[in-house]
Amino acid sequence: MPQLDTSSWFITALSTAITLFIMVQLKISLHNFPQTPSIKSVKLTKSNNPWELKWTKIYSPLSLPQQ
């Protein structure tokens, strides 16, 4: 049974990794990033909800008295 020649596997894997690295670097370098991000002003509007005017309490089932 003939032996598998693995002498070229290292250079193949290394060249593949280097090529992939260069392609990713080129892809990132061609991307246009914003230079200075602008700050957006956010206006909070206060809405009058009926449940904000009265006191409410949510009872947990474990805090209720035993029946």
Beta strands, then each sheet from edge to edge (+ up, - down):
end
